[in-house]
Amino acid sequence: MLGNFDLSKYPLDGPLPALSLTESGQQSRQKLLTELAGQENLSLAELGRKIAGGRGHYSLVGTPAQIADHLQDWFEQGAADGFNVLVPHLPGGLEDFANGVVPELQRRGLFRTEYEGRTLRQNLGLVRPDNRFA
């Protein structure tokens, strides 16, 4: 994620060394992680631990109400119109989210309590195609 550099010669408790941008197509992730390490003064080990659970994505940690607070803030500020949920372990992480965060979002009126349609196609607002065999 840092540009396919071999970092094994650097001490884990030392800072992230200066790395040139690669041509590998992961420049945005490389830049993001380099900036994160610099802004928070993270060692290589600390950077690794920080991104391990979310695989480099921003991670929310806290009570269901605290996580809902962040999601609500981003949604209401127009920073996001949906979220991909990545959990640190399966299936427990999904169960924790479904049983803790989702009910909190529902209490706040930010997550549906039932579906309007009977099929996935209807709930996605997709038109049913004509039956080509009719």
N, C-alpha and C positions, 0 to 999 in steps of 0.2 A: 504494500500500500504506500510505501515511501519511495517507490521507483525501482524496486528490485535490486537494491544495494545490499551488499554483504556487510552487515553491521556487527558481525561476530568479533571483530578485532577491537571494538570499542567497549569500555567498561559499562556494565548495566547501570551503575549508579552515577554515570557521567551524563553530560548533556547530549542532546541529539547533535551530531556533527553537521556542518554545513553540507548540504546536498544540492547538486545541480538538478534542474528540472529535467526529467527524462522525456524521451520520445515514445514512451510505452502506452500513451493514451490515458494514463491515470494522473495527469498533471494536477487536476483540480483536487483530488484526494490528497496527493502529495503536498500540495501547497497548504491545504486545510490543516493537515496534521503537523506540518512544520510550524505553521503559525500558532497552533494550539500549544505545542511544546515550548515555543519561545514566550508566549504570553503568560503561561502558567509556570514557567521555569521548571519544566518536567524533565526528569532523567529518562533514559531509554526505558528502564523498567517501569517507571511511573506512566509513561506514555503507553506502553504495552498494556498495562493493567487498565488504564482509562478507556482504551478502545476495544478491549477484548470482548466484553459482553455485547456491545452494539455493533461490532465489526466496523468501527469508524463512524458510525452514525451517532447523533446526539442521544444520550441515554437519560431517561427520567427514572429517578429512584425516590421512593417515598411511600407514604400512605396512599390509599386510593383517592382520598380527597386532595392531597397535594398533587398527584399526577393529573387528576381532573382539572385542578386549578391551572396547570401549565397548558393543557390541551385547550381549555376554554379560552385562555388568554390569547393563544396563537390564533384560534379560530375567529374570535371577536375582533382581533386586530388585522384580520385579513392575511395573516402570514401563512395560513394553511386552510385548505378546504376539505382535507381528509388526511388520514394517517395510516401508515403501515406499521403494524405492531410486530416487533421482534422481541422475543422473550429469551431469557438466559437459559431456560431449561424446559423440556417438554415432558409430559403434557402439563405439568404443574404451573408453569408460567402463564400459559393460556387460561388455565382454570382461575388463577389468581386475578388476571385481568378481567375475565368474563364475570366473575363473581364479586369483584371489588370495584373496579373502575367503571365498568359499564353501568351498573345500577346507580352509581354516583352521577354519571353523565345523564342518565335518564331522569333522575330527580331534578336535575337542573334544566331539563327540557332540551338537552343537546344531543340526545341519541334516541332513536325510535324505540317504542315499547312493543310495537307490532308492525307487521308488514301490510302494505295496502293491497298488493297483488297476491295471487296464489302461486305464481311461478317466478323464477329468477328473472326471466325475460321481462315480465311485467314490472318487477321491482326495479329493474335497470332502465325502464322506459323504452324498451325496444319493441318495434313493431313485429308482429308475428308474420313470418314470410308466407307467401302463398304455397299451398301444397302442390309441388310439381307433379305429383302422381294422380291428382284429382281430375 
